[in-house]
Amino acid sequence: MKVLVTGGTGFIGSHLVDLLVENGHEVRLLSRKAEMPGRWKGKCVKVLPGDLRHPETVVDAMTGADVVFHIGEIKNTTNARAKQNAELVRKMVAGLGNAGVRRFVFVSSLTVAGIPSASPADERTGPAFKLNDQYTAYKAAAEEIIRSAPSPVEHMILRPGIVYGPGSRYLGSMLRLVKQAGPIGIPFFNSGRSIAPFIHVTDLARALYLAGVKAEVKNETFNITDGMDRTWQDFLFAIGRAYGRSVRILPLPALLFRVPAVFVDLFAGFLGFAPDMGHYIDYLSRNIYFGNNKARTLLDWEPQMTDLDAAVRKMTEWYAGNKKTDI
């Protein structure tokens, strides 16, 4: 199978490319850099020049691909960038048929589902509260573009929760913050006792891979989480244990008007940019518990990184040995 991966040299995409290569698929990487990443030299991987800011280069790169995995995005820090990302999806979807693509796999976000009205929630659960930020707006708009496209091309939409694991250029700074500030105190809403929808990057990569290759399943949307009722406190304490440090959490009231900069920096490690915390206060202070039965049933997928301490320890070890995260 011939595949095109946008964002293939990034945090999530690189793990997907590893799986595609291991399973004998021909991979094309859309990249602004012409050189082949070292880990894939000699493999069935080809670098195609392209830039997400120039949609025509992306559409050209799709020609001849059986499946397109759209993981990359323009750094989503403003409403203007969010609109650029949505317009890119629109142009890609419009060009799928002419390019000969049979399936389009898109990485959305679980924030599109909002704060669920029931717990545990699934893909049919309506929101009790919707987020209103540019990142979520882009993902929601892209989902609607994909679903409403007249093209007969199949689609698969995956909504991952909070993605962690080795390889992110942003998570390293978050780990350092917890390591250094943990014993002093890290401010967090609800003392970090709210359930959060975590997913390890390798488990997400396998879900993406299956979404691309399982021909009998099509035109579906999946929530991708580990399905565990883990809290932010569980996650932060696991990081502390990996470093042999205690972690103290300083409770923040959910109605606090000003959010400490250290907290914004902490959460930015997952998004890659400092978000408008006004939109995320409710999200972080309430239980966000999504099951994964649909992905288990239709994709024959299940998370393998279920030991949080082991997964976090491997993540911290990787960052200790990789001062830079370039592939």
N, C-alpha and C positions, 0 to 999 in steps of 0.2 A: 504494500500500500504506500502511495506517495502522500506525504502530509506537509503542510506548511504550518509553522508555529510562529506566531508573533509573541514577542516577549520570551523567546526561547533561551536567552542567556540570563534571564532574571531568576528570582527566587523560586517561584512556582514552575516556570517554564523549563528551567534546566533539569529539574527532577523528572518532568514529563518526557523531555528529549532522551534522557537516560533510558527510560522504559521503552520508548519507541525503538531506539537503537538496539537494545537488548533483545527485542522481539522481531528484529529483522526488517523493520520498515525503513523506507527511504525518506529522510528528513531534510526539509529546507528551512533554514533559519532566516527570517527577515531581520536585518541588522544594519545599523549605520556604519559599523566597522567591517572592513573587508576581510580581515584576518580570521582564520578558523580558531575558535577556542581550543586550547591545548587538550582538554579532556576528550575531544571528539576527532582529533586528527587521526586519519587512517580509517575512520568509520564512514558509514554510508550517510554522511551529513554534508550538505552544501549550503554555503552562505550566499544569500541573495541580497543585493543592495536595496535598501528601502528605508523610509522614514515615516513614522505614524503621523507626523505633521503634514505629510504630503500623500493624501489618500490614493492618488493615481499610482504611486509606486507600490502600494500595498495590493491594489487590485491587479496590477500587472503580475505581481509575484504569485498570485493565486492560480494563474493559468496552469493547467495540467495536474493540479493537486486533487486527490480524491477527498481528503478531509482537511479542513482548515480549523486549527485551534487558535482562537483569538484570546490571548492572555495579556498581551502588552497594552499599555495605555499611555497617553500623554500625562505627565505628572499632574494629577487632578487637584490643583490648589485653588482654583477660582471658578466662578460660574462660566467664564469664557472658555476655560480649558475643558470644563465638563461638556459644554456644547460642542466643542471640537471633537471630543471623544465619541459623543453620540452621532455626530455627522459622519465620522469615520465608519462607524458600524453601519449606518445607512448606505453609504457608498459601497462598502464591502458586500452587504447583503444583496444590493442591486446588481452587483457584478458576478455573483456566484454562478448563475446559470451559464453565462457566456464563457466563464473560466473552466467549466466542466466539473465543478466541485459538486459532490453528492451529499456532503454533510458539513454543517457548521457547528462547532462546539465553542460555546462562549462562557467565560468565567464572569459571573455576576457577583453579587454579594448578599449575604444573609440579611443585611440591613434593609434590603428591599421588602422583606417580609415584616419589618417593623417589630414592635414589642407584641408578642403573640397574646391572643385573648384566652388561650387555654394552655395547660402545661401537663405533660409534654406536648409540644405542637408538631404539626406535620405540614406538608405542602398545601393542604386544604384549609388550614387554620387562618382565620381572618385576624387582622391586627387590632389590638386594643389602642395602639398609638403608632403613628407613622413618623419616621424620621424625615426631617425637612432640611437636608444639607445637599451641597452640590455633588458630592460623591454618590450618595444614594440616588439622587435625581438622575444622574447620568446612567447608572446601572438600570434603573427602572425604565428609562426611556429606551435604552438599548434592547431590553427584553421585549418591549412592545413592538419595536421595529422588527425584531427577528420573528416574533409570532405572527405579525400581520402581513409579512411579506408574501406577495402572490407567487413567488418562485416555488417550484416543487422541491427545492432542495430541503433535505432533512435538517432539523436543528436539535441541539441538546444544550440546555442551559443549566449550569451548576452554580449553586449559591453557597460558597464556603463560609464557614464561621470565622473565628479568630485563628489565623494560620500561624503556626510557629514551627521551629525546626532550624537546621543549619542552612546557610546560604543567603540569608537576607542581609543586604547592606545596612538595614535600619535596626534590626533586632540586636545587633552587637552593642549599640549605644544604650539600648534599654537594659540589656544584661549588666553592663557596667554600672548603670545608675542603681540598679537593685543591689549589686554587690557592694557599692560604696555607701549608698544612703540607707540601705536596709536596716542596719543596726540602729541608726539615728532615728529613722521613721519615714515612711512613705505615705503621703496623704492619699486616701481612696474613699470613694463614696460607699456608704453602708458598711464601712470597715472591710470592704472587699468580700463580703459574705454572699454577694449575689452570684447566682449561677451564670456561667458564660459558655457560649458555644464554641469550644476549642476544636481544632482539627490539625493534626500533624501534616506537614507539607508532603511527606511521602505517601500518606494515605490519600490526600487530595490528588496527588499525581496519578495514583492508580485509578481513582474514580474518573478522572479526566480521560485516561487511556481507555478504560472500558466504555465510556460514553462515545468515544470515537470509533471503536471497533465492533461493538455489539450491534450487528445489522438488524436484528429482530426488534430492537427497541429504538424508537424515534419520536421526535417532537415532544419531548418531556422536559420537565423542570425538576431538579433535585436539590434538596437541602443537604449539604455535606457537613456533618459534625461527627465527633466521636460518640455522640449519643449518651455521654456520661453527664451526671449532674455535678460537675466540678465547678468550684467557685474561683473568683479571681484570687482569693486568699490562698486556695490550694496551689494555684499556679505560682504565685510569688513566693510562697513558702518552699516550694520545690526548687526554685532557683536558689534560694538561700541555702538549702541543704546541699545543693550541688557545689556551692562555694564554701561550705562549712561555716556559713554565717547565719546569725539570727536575723529575722526580718520583723520589724515592728511596723504595724499599719496604724496610721493616724486617721481616725474617722472624720470624714467630711460630710456635713449635712447636704442632702440632695438639693436644697433650695439656696445653697450658697451662691452668691452672685459672682464673686471673683474666684476663679479656679487657680490654685497655685501652679506656677510655671513647671515645677518638677513633675506634677501630675500630667500636664499637657505633653511634656517630653516623654513620659513613660508610655502614654497611649500612642504617641506618634510613631513609636517603634513598630507598631502593627500596620499603620497606614502608609508610612513613608512621608507624611507631611503632618504639620501641626493642625489638627482639626478645629473647627469652631465648636468648642466644648458645650456651648449653649444647646446645641442640637443633640449632644450625646449624654448629657447628665442623666436623663431618665433611662436611657439605654443601659448605662453602666451601673445604675443603682437599683435596677429591677432584675428579677430572674428571667433569663433568656434561655429557655430549655427546649431545644428542638431534637426530635428523634430522627433516625435515619433509616426507617424500615423500607421506604420506597426504594432507596438506592440499594439496600441489601437484597430486596426482592427482584427488582428489574435488572440491576447491573451485576448481580451476584458479587457484590462488593461488601467488604466489612473492614472496619479499621483494625490495623494490626498493632499500632503504637498505643496500646491501652495502659501500659505502665508509665504513669506520668513522671515519676522520679527517674526512671531509666531514660525516658525520652528527653527530659530536660537536661540530665547529666551529659548525654551524648551531644546535645546542642551546645552546652557550655564548653565541652572539650573541643568541639569543632572550632568555635570562635577563638579559643585560646591558641589553636594552631594555625589560624588563618587571620593575620592582621589586616588583610584586605580580602574582599569577597569577589574579586574578578574571577571569572571562570578561566 
